[in-house]
């Protein structure tokens, strides 16, 4: 019988204790500190390590199990699940996989999915947007113009702008498919250099997208969004020292590789 593994548990004293335990264990699982097949300590031992009650630990384990990270086998313990069992679109898992940087292809897949969703949304928004939705985009864009020198404010408006495009696209499933990426994209944006030059270039992209949607031109909206997204991709690849877009290819097995 395998011995339970010691986890890195720090006493937690703030509210929503179970969520703090979830965050710490999730980080250790996704980073590989707790690899698949590892047996977690018992509830009493986890409670001792984290300095919380067993009720808190039980709730944290329930959430981790829902995310596919932990398997609970009554009578035999709790075990770390392999990545194939994880909820790949869970925002916390997405972010930790990106932050741990153990698999660079994971970022490529996130960027690829974002491009698919955003290009489709831009085209549909150009065809379906209502006057009210266009006014909403215009209002956000105006606020962005005055926030170019304030990166923290700008990034929140950036997210609002893209969410408004999703709403204007008029496809609820498309909007829901993108939702898990919002938090990860926000975190990715924070990981890049936010120079005045980059923000100015980013804003130019938003202006181009808006003009195409306002003109009800789906082709122009698609191209404007493509240029905008590729600018973001180039920035994050450069800052994380990953291969450029031109150097990334897709192999015969469907997996991306760098030339």
C-alpha positions as CSV (number, residue, x, y, z in Angstrom):
1,X,0.0,0.0,0.0
2,X,1.4,3.4,-1.0
3,X,2.2,5.9,1.7
4,X,0.3,9.2,1.7
5,X,2.4,12.1,0.5
6,X,3.3,15.1,2.5
7,X,1.8,18.2,0.9
8,X,2.9,21.8,1.5
9,X,0.1,23.0,3.8
10,X,0.3,26.5,5.3
11,X,-2.2,27.5,8.1
12,X,-5.1,29.5,6.7
13,X,-7.0,32.0,8.7
14,X,-9.0,34.0,6.2
15,X,-12.7,33.6,5.2
16,X,-13.7,31.0,2.5
17,X,-11.2,28.6,3.9
18,X,-12.1,25.8,1.6
19,X,-11.3,27.9,-1.4
20,X,-7.9,28.7,-0.1
21,X,-7.2,25.0,0.4
22,X,-8.5,24.3,-3.2
23,X,-6.1,27.0,-4.6
24,X,-3.1,25.6,-2.8
25,X,-3.7,21.9,-3.6
26,X,-4.7,22.8,-7.2
27,X,-1.4,24.6,-7.7
28,X,0.6,21.7,-6.4
29,X,-1.3,19.2,-8.6
30,X,-1.1,21.2,-11.8
31,X,2.6,22.1,-11.2
32,X,3.4,18.4,-10.8
33,X,4.5,18.7,-7.2
34,X,1.7,16.2,-6.5
35,X,1.9,13.9,-9.6
36,X,-0.9,11.6,-10.9
37,X,-1.4,8.5,-8.7
38,X,-0.2,10.3,-5.6
39,X,-2.2,9.4,-2.5
40,X,-3.3,12.4,-0.5
41,X,-3.1,12.5,3.3
42,X,-6.2,11.6,5.2
43,X,-8.8,14.3,6.0
44,X,-7.5,14.7,9.6
45,X,-3.9,15.0,8.4
46,X,-4.8,17.6,5.7
47,X,-6.7,19.5,8.3
48,X,-3.7,19.5,10.6
49,X,-1.3,20.6,7.8
50,X,-3.6,23.5,6.7
51,X,-4.7,24.4,10.2
52,X,-8.4,24.1,9.3
53,X,-11.3,21.8,10.2
54,X,-12.1,18.5,8.6
55,X,-15.3,20.1,7.2
56,X,-13.2,22.7,5.3
57,X,-11.0,19.9,3.9
58,X,-14.0,17.8,2.9
59,X,-15.5,20.7,1.0
60,X,-12.2,21.5,-0.7
61,X,-11.8,17.8,-1.8
62,X,-15.3,17.8,-3.1
63,X,-14.5,20.8,-5.4
64,X,-11.2,19.3,-6.5
65,X,-13.1,16.1,-7.4
66,X,-15.6,18.1,-9.4
67,X,-12.7,19.6,-11.4
68,X,-11.4,16.1,-12.1
69,X,-8.2,16.6,-10.1
70,X,-8.9,14.2,-7.3
71,X,-10.6,10.8,-7.1
72,X,-12.2,9.8,-3.8
73,X,-12.3,6.1,-3.2
74,X,-14.3,5.4,0.0
75,X,-12.3,3.0,2.1
76,X,-9.1,3.4,0.2
77,X,-8.3,7.2,0.2
78,X,-7.9,10.1,-2.2
79,X,-5.7,10.1,-5.2
80,X,-4.5,12.6,-7.8
81,X,-6.0,12.1,-11.2
82,X,-4.1,12.2,-14.5
83,X,-4.4,15.3,-16.7
84,X,-6.8,13.5,-19.0
85,X,-9.4,13.5,-16.3
86,X,-9.1,17.2,-15.5
87,X,-11.7,19.8,-16.5
88,X,-9.6,21.4,-19.2
89,X,-11.8,24.5,-19.4
90,X,-11.9,25.2,-15.7
91,X,-10.5,28.7,-15.3
92,X,-8.3,27.8,-12.3
93,X,-6.8,24.8,-14.1
94,X,-6.2,26.8,-17.3
95,X,-4.4,29.6,-15.4
96,X,-2.3,27.3,-13.3
97,X,-1.3,25.2,-16.3
98,X,-0.3,28.4,-18.1
99,X,1.6,29.9,-15.1
100,X,3.5,26.7,-14.3
101,X,4.8,26.8,-17.9
102,X,5.5,23.0,-17.8
103,X,4.0,22.5,-21.3
104,X,4.4,25.4,-23.7
105,X,2.0,23.8,-26.2
106,X,-0.8,24.5,-23.7
107,X,-0.5,28.2,-24.3
108,X,-0.5,27.6,-28.0
109,X,-3.8,25.6,-27.7
110,X,-5.3,28.4,-25.6
111,X,-4.3,31.0,-28.2
112,X,-5.6,28.9,-31.0
113,X,-9.0,28.4,-29.3
114,X,-9.2,32.1,-28.6
115,X,-8.6,32.9,-32.2
116,X,-11.3,30.5,-33.5
117,X,-13.9,32.0,-31.1
118,X,-13.0,35.6,-31.5
119,X,-12.8,35.6,-35.3
120,X,-16.2,33.9,-35.5
121,X,-17.6,36.4,-33.0
122,X,-16.3,39.4,-34.9
123,X,-17.9,38.2,-38.2
124,X,-21.2,37.5,-36.5
125,X,-21.2,40.8,-34.6
126,X,-20.7,42.7,-37.9
127,X,-23.8,41.0,-39.3
128,X,-26.1,41.0,-36.2
129,X,-25.2,43.9,-33.9
130,X,-28.0,46.1,-32.9
131,X,-27.8,49.9,-32.6
132,X,-27.8,49.5,-28.8
133,X,-24.9,47.0,-28.9
134,X,-22.9,49.2,-31.2
135,X,-23.5,52.1,-28.8
136,X,-22.2,49.9,-26.0
137,X,-19.0,49.1,-28.0
138,X,-18.6,52.8,-28.8
139,X,-18.9,53.7,-25.1
140,X,-16.3,51.2,-24.0
141,X,-14.0,52.3,-26.8
142,X,-14.2,55.9,-25.7
143,X,-13.3,55.0,-22.1
144,X,-10.4,53.0,-23.5
145,X,-9.1,56.0,-25.3
146,X,-8.7,57.9,-22.0
147,X,-7.2,54.8,-20.2
148,X,-4.3,54.0,-22.6
149,X,-1.9,55.4,-20.1
150,X,-3.4,53.3,-17.3
151,X,-2.7,49.6,-17.9
152,X,-4.8,48.3,-15.0
153,X,-7.9,50.2,-16.1
154,X,-7.3,49.5,-19.7
155,X,-7.1,45.7,-19.4
156,X,-10.6,45.6,-17.7
157,X,-12.0,47.7,-20.5
158,X,-10.3,45.4,-23.0
159,X,-12.1,42.4,-21.5
160,X,-15.4,44.3,-21.5
161,X,-14.9,45.3,-25.2
162,X,-14.4,41.6,-26.3
163,X,-17.3,40.5,-24.1
164,X,-19.5,43.1,-25.8
165,X,-18.5,41.7,-29.2
166,X,-19.5,38.2,-28.0
167,X,-22.9,39.6,-26.9
168,X,-23.3,41.3,-30.3
169,X,-22.5,38.1,-32.1
170,X,-25.9,36.8,-30.8
171,X,-24.7,33.2,-30.2
172,X,-25.1,32.2,-26.5
173,X,-23.0,29.0,-26.9
174,X,-20.2,30.9,-28.5
175,X,-20.2,33.3,-25.7
176,X,-20.2,30.6,-23.1
177,X,-17.4,28.7,-24.8
178,X,-15.2,31.8,-24.5
179,X,-16.1,32.6,-20.9
180,X,-13.6,30.2,-19.3
181,X,-10.8,31.9,-21.3
182,X,-11.6,35.4,-20.0
183,X,-9.8,35.0,-16.7
184,X,-6.8,33.2,-18.3
185,X,-6.5,35.9,-21.0
186,X,-6.6,38.5,-18.4
187,X,-3.8,36.8,-16.5
188,X,-1.8,36.3,-19.7
189,X,-2.1,40.0,-20.5
190,X,-0.7,40.8,-17.1
191,X,2.2,38.6,-17.8
192,X,3.3,40.7,-20.8
193,X,5.1,44.0,-20.9
194,X,2.5,46.8,-20.9
195,X,4.5,49.6,-22.5
196,X,2.9,52.7,-23.8
197,X,3.8,51.7,-27.4
198,X,2.1,48.3,-27.0
199,X,-1.0,49.7,-25.5
200,X,-1.2,52.2,-28.3
201,X,-0.9,49.5,-30.9
202,X,-3.5,47.4,-29.0
203,X,-5.9,50.3,-29.0
204,X,-5.5,50.8,-32.7
205,X,-6.6,47.2,-33.2
206,X,-9.7,47.8,-31.1
207,X,-10.5,50.9,-33.2
208,X,-10.2,48.9,-36.4
209,X,-12.5,46.2,-35.1
210,X,-15.1,48.7,-34.0
211,X,-15.1,50.4,-37.4
212,X,-15.6,47.1,-39.2
213,X,-18.5,46.1,-37.0
214,X,-20.0,49.6,-37.3
215,X,-19.8,49.3,-41.1
216,X,-21.5,45.8,-40.9
217,X,-18.5,44.4,-42.8
218,X,-17.9,40.8,-41.6
219,X,-14.8,40.3,-43.8
220,X,-13.1,43.5,-42.5
221,X,-14.2,42.5,-38.9
222,X,-12.5,39.1,-39.3
223,X,-9.3,40.6,-40.6
224,X,-9.2,43.3,-38.0
225,X,-9.7,40.8,-35.2
226,X,-7.1,38.5,-36.7
227,X,-4.4,41.3,-36.8
228,X,-5.4,42.3,-33.2
229,X,-5.1,38.8,-31.8
230,X,-1.8,38.1,-33.6
231,X,-0.4,41.2,-32.1
232,X,-1.3,40.0,-28.7
233,X,0.1,36.5,-29.5
234,X,3.4,38.0,-30.7
235,X,3.7,40.0,-27.4
236,X,3.1,37.1,-25.1
237,X,5.3,34.7,-27.0
238,X,8.1,37.3,-26.9
239,X,7.8,37.9,-23.2
240,X,7.6,34.2,-22.3
241,X,10.4,33.4,-24.7
242,X,8.3,31.0,-26.8
243,X,8.6,30.3,-30.5
244,X,7.1,32.9,-32.8
245,X,3.9,32.2,-34.7
246,X,5.8,31.5,-37.8
247,X,7.9,28.8,-36.1
248,X,4.9,26.9,-34.7
249,X,3.6,24.1,-36.9
250,X,1.0,21.3,-36.5
251,X,2.3,17.8,-36.8
252,X,0.6,14.9,-38.4
253,X,-0.6,13.8,-35.0
254,X,-2.4,17.1,-34.5
255,X,0.1,18.3,-31.9
256,X,1.9,21.6,-32.3
257,X,5.6,21.7,-32.5
258,X,8.3,24.3,-33.0
259,X,10.5,24.2,-36.1
